[in-house]
Every structure is written in structure tokens, then in C-alpha cells.
Amino acid sequence: MDTSPQDPMGFKQRTDLEPVKQKLDEIRRQLGRVIVGQESLIDDLLAVLLSGGHALIEGMPGVAKTLAAKLLAKTMKADFSRIQFTPDLMPADILGTSVFNPEKAVFEFKPGPVFSQIILIDEINRAPAKTQAALFEVMEERQVTVDGHTYPMHEPFMVLATQNPVEQEGTYRLPEAQLDRFMFKIIASYPSENQEAEILKRHHRKRLDDMLDEINPVVTAEEILRFRELTRSIRVEDDILQYIARIVTSTRQHPLLFLGASPRASLALMQAAKAYALMEGRDFVTPEDVKRNAVPVLNHRIIVKPEKEMEGVTPSDVIAQILDHAQVPR
């Protein structure tokens, strides 16, 4: 009996992705040993990793934003670097600088902390615009240009940034051009009462450091690159591509929006849908994959009209409206 997955449009599975799914499930399991109640956050991080993108994680202090990023890096055999953004941070503190070597009588480039594979930028909105702009090239082109020399990043390269949405003192608004370079804006929510009780039980029984020591690497950098190739090979039918275009272009004519999403959002939504299909062990994309990823892809790329924002309308509300009205492929 044929038990291979089949999508609503009648296409059967052609590629056995079960070994990949098992690896991804093991990453979920490892993170779940420490983090409680953030399953959606973990899935979003995995989708961004598989897509080769970057993620901005927003949430109140203490909801495991930084911890989730650190643990994800720990499940991979890849170089990890953490940068704490502060108001006095300069671009050279991130990218590196040329230092004069008196013995050789030449300037030598000393790489900064961005020269790693998994980069965690903590409280990204605490650095001024000049420092924010230093990330534009490395996030988009995966290279750094200093003193006329270009230095490529080592793949897999991924930036994970966190920010607090409510604290305004000593913070700077991220430029729209930089926000657009993040594939996802992930909202980390508060845990439920039962989930918070489980957090207390775990920390009552064991110290956090001891729990972190139990997290083991699951995948290598080479495996991640192979998974990304598999993600790119996931099938997307023309009707699904039209559906993605319909959703994104709807943001440009929506009466509640001042600014809609660019074609970069369409590409991100397609890639995210492919990644989620791979995470489910499928080699084809369904409309549900698109709908599931619409909010994290679009919520930081659209701007609600100021008067509507004052009435309490949020980007997520508008995206929900668009999804409700967009014709779904059959």
C-alpha cells in the first residue's frame, strides 16, 4: 500500500526526506529540553536556517529570545559569535579593522566578531544608525569590505538578532532597509500558566548551566548546506506561486497600509514555505505552508497607516485580513 505523502493537488512524494526530518526533529527535541512553550519560535528559527536567511526575534525580556538563539547554535557544529549591541558600539567593533604591523611595515586586517557562521546580535536596536548600516553588506551579500578589500563569510552564515519592543530609552529604530534584510521577524510570546509552572519545575530540579551542558550537536555545517540545497529543490506549483504573489501584492493596495511589501518578501515567503515543507518531510509546498509563514515574513515589511495604528490595528491584523480574502489554490 502506498503511504507516501500526497498534497491536496494530487502530487505524490518523489524524494525520501525522512532522514532530514529526523535530524530536524532531534534539534527540536534538544531545544525543548531547555525551552518550554516556544515551539513556534523554534520552528521559525529552523525555517530561516534552512532558507539561508536571517531572523529578528522580538519579545519581552525573559522569554528565552537569546537562549533560543544560543541553543540553536549549540545544536550545530559551526562557529558561533555573540555581539552585545550598545550605544557606543562602532562599525569597526563588529567588522574588524586594519592594524599596523611594525615588523612587516604593513597594515593587517584583524577580523571582528561578525566573522563567524552563526551570529547572535543581542539587543540590536541599542546601536546607532552608523553601526546598523555596517550590517547591510554582510547580511545581504555575505561579505565585508574594509579598506578596499572584500572578505567573504564562511557558509552557512546566519544572523540572529534580538530586540525588546517596549523599552525606548537608549534604543534606535531599525532602518526599513535593514528590517527588509531579515527574512523573519519572530514574536516570542509569554508562556501559559502551565508552561510557566513547567519552567519552574525544571529550574527547581536542575541549574540552567547543567541543562545547557546536556545539549549536544546534531548537525554539521556541511549537513546544513546540504539541507539548504534540498530546500531549494522542493517543488512549488505555479498556482502556489500565484498565491504567494497575490498575498504580497495585496499589501501594496491595502487601505490600512502606508507601505506594502517588496518582491523580496515574495521570495522570502516562497523560500520559507519550501523550508516548512522540508521540516514536515514533504518535497512539495501546500497553501498551508504559505499561510503559516505569511506573518513572520510580512509583519516587519509593512507599515500600518499612523491613524489606523492609533486605533490599535497591527500588521498581523492586516495580514490576517489579506489571507482571509486571498483565493486559495485548489
N, C-alpha and C positions, 0 to 999 in steps of 0.2 A: 504493500500500500504506500502511495506517495504522500509523505508527510512534510515535504519541503514547504517553506512559507510561500504564500501567494498574496499579492496585493489586490485591492478592490477592482483594479482594471484588468485582472486576469493574467498577470505576468508571474511566472514561477521563478524560484530561486535558481540561479545558474552557478553561483560561487559558494563554496562552503566557508562561511565566516565564523563558524562555531569556535575555532581556536582563538580568534581575535576577541570574540565576545567574552570568552572565559578569562582572558587576560584583563580586559576592562572591568569585568565583574570583580576580579580579585583586587583591582585598585579601589573599587567602590568599597569592598569589604574591609580593606586595610584602613581607609579613611574613616569608615563607620565605627572602627574600634575606638576612636577618639572623639569624633564629631557626632553629635546627636541632633537629629531633626533638620539637617541641611541637605537632604538627598537631592533636591532640585539644584542647589548650588554646586554640588559635586558633579552632577550630570552636565551642567552648563560648562564647568571647567574642562571636563573631558571632551566635550564637543568642540571647544575652542582649541584644545591641544591637537585633536585630530585634524582640524581645519587649517592649522598653521597660523592662527590668528593671535590676538591679544585680548585680555579681559580686564575690565574695570569692575571692581567689586565695591558696592556701596551698601552701607548699613551702619546702625548704631554701634557705639563702642561695646565690645564684649560679646559679639555674636559670631565669633570664630572666622572673621574675614582673613586675617593674617595667618591664623593657624591652618586654615584650609589650604591656602597657597603654599605654605611651608611643607605641609604633609604631602601635597601632590608632588612637589619636587622630590621629596624623600622616597616616593614610590618609584622613582626613575633613576637609573644610573646615568645622570647627567650633571654637568656643572651647575651650581646654584649660587646666586648672589643676591644679597638684600641691600637695598638703599633706603635709608630713612630720609625723607624729604623734609627740609627745614627752610625758613625764610632766607637764611644766609647762604644756602647752597648755590654754588656756581656751576656753569656747564662743565668746566674742567674737572670738577669733583665727580662727575658722572662719566664723562667720555675719556678722560685722561689728558695728559699734557706732555709737551716735549721738554726734556731736562738736559741741560748741557753736561756732557761727559768730558772733563778736563783731560783725561788720559788719552782719549781719542780725538779730542778737539772737535767734536760733532754733537749735535742735538739728537737725543734718542727719545723715542716715544715711549711713555710709560702708560700702558692701558689702564683705564678706570674700571670701576665695578660693573659697568654695562657689558664688558667683555666676558660674558658667561653664556649659558644656554637658557636657564630658567631664571628670570629676573623678577624679584619681588620689590616693588616700589611701595613703601608704606606711607600713607597719608600724602598722596601725590599732589593734592590741592594746597599743600603748605609751601610750595616753592613758587617764586615769582615767574612772570611770563618768559623772561630771558632763559631761565632754566628749563621751563616747559618746552620751549622751542628746540632745545638741544635734543629732545627725543624724537622730533619729527622724522629726521632722516633714518635713524636706526630702526624705528618702528615700521616705516613704510618700505624702505629699501634694504633693510638688514645689513647696513654698513655704516661706518663712521668716517667722516672726512675731517682730518686735522692737519693744518699747515700744508694743504695741497695734496696730502697722501690719503688714500682710501683704504680702510681696513674692513674686510668682510667679517660678519659674525659667523660663529660656528653653529650649524644646524644640529638638532632642532632648536630654534630660537623662539622664546615666548616671553612676553612682558605681562606680569600680573600686578595690577595696581589697586590699592585700596583708598577709599575716602569716606569721611564722615559727612552725611548730608545736612546735619543741623548746626554744627559748630562753625561759626562765621569768623570769629576773631583770629587773626593771623593766618587766614586762608585766602586763596586766589581762585577765581573761577577758571576752569579749564577752557582754553580756546576751542571753538567748534571744530577747527581743523584737526586738533589733537583728539577730541572726542570721536571724530569720524574714523580715526585710525584704530580705535578699539572695536573689535568685532562684536563683542557682547558688553553690555552693561548689566551686571548681575546684581539683583537686590537680595541682600541677606536679611531675612526676617527674624523676628524673635521666635524662640521655641514655644511650643504649647506648654501647658502646666505639667502634663505627664512627661513630656520630653525634658523639661527643666528638672523634674524630680529624678529622672534617669541620669542627668548630668551630675546632680548632687551625689547620687549613689556611687557613680564611677569614681568621682574625686574623693569620696569618703574612703573607698577601698584602696585606692592607688594614687600615687602622685602623678602629676601630668608628665614630668620628666620620664618616669618609668613607663608610662603609656607610649610616649614618643619613641622610646628605645625599642619598643616591640614592633614598630613599623619597619617593614623590610622592602627593599627594592623589588619591583615586579617586572619592569620592562627596561630595556637598554635604549640608548639614544638611537641605535640602528633600527630597533624594532619600531620605535615611534615614527621614524622616517618611512618605514615600510607600511605602517598603518595609514600614514598620510597619503601614500600612493594608492592604497586600497580605497580610501575615502574619495579620492578624485575619480576613481573608476566606477563608483556607484551610479546606477542608471537613473536618469531623470527624464521622464517622457515630456513631449512638447506641451501637453496640456498642463503639466505641473509647472513648467517654466512660464507658461502664460499666466497661471495662477499667481506665481511669485511677482511677475511684472504688474499684474492687476492690483495686488496689495500695495506695492511700493508706489506706483504711480498715483494711487488713490490718496496718498498722503500729500501730494502736491496740489490737489484741488479741494482738500477738505476745508469746510468753512470754519472749523475751530482751530486750524493750524496757521501759524505765521510762516513757518518754514517746514517744507517736506523733506523726504529722504532722497539721497542721490543714487545713481546707479551702483555705487559701491555697496549700498545697503542691499540691493538685489543680489549682487554677487555673494555677499556675506550670508544672506538668507538661504540661497541655494547651497552653499558650502555647509552651512550648519545643518540643513535638512539631510544632506548626504551623511554627515558625521553621526547624526542621531540614528539614521537607518543602520549604519555600521554597528553602532552600540547595541542595537536590537538584534544584530545578527542577520540583517537583510541586505541584499545587494540592489535594492530598488527603493526609491523615495515615494512616500504616500502623502496625500494632502495633510494628514495629521502631523507628519514631520515638519511641514512648513508652518502650520498653525502653532505648534508647540514652541517654535523658535522665533516667532514674529516679535514678541515683546522684548526679549533681551537684545535682538538685533536692531530694533527700531526706536526703543524708548529714549535713547540718548542722541538720536539723529533728527528728531522732530522737535519743533518748538511750538507750544500752545500760545495762542494769542493772549497778550497780557490781561485783557479784560476777562477772558474766559478762565485764565489761571487764577485770577482773584475770586472767581466763583467756585473754585475747587476742582476744575477739570484738570486731569493729569494726562500725560502721554499714554499711559496704559489704558485709560478710559477710551481715548480716541482709537487706539489700535484695536481694542475690543469691538468698537463700532464698525471699523473697517472690515474686520474678519467676519462679523455677522452679516454684512451686506455683500461681501465678495462671493461671486459664484464659484462653488467648489467643483473641481473636475469629477466626473462620474466614470 
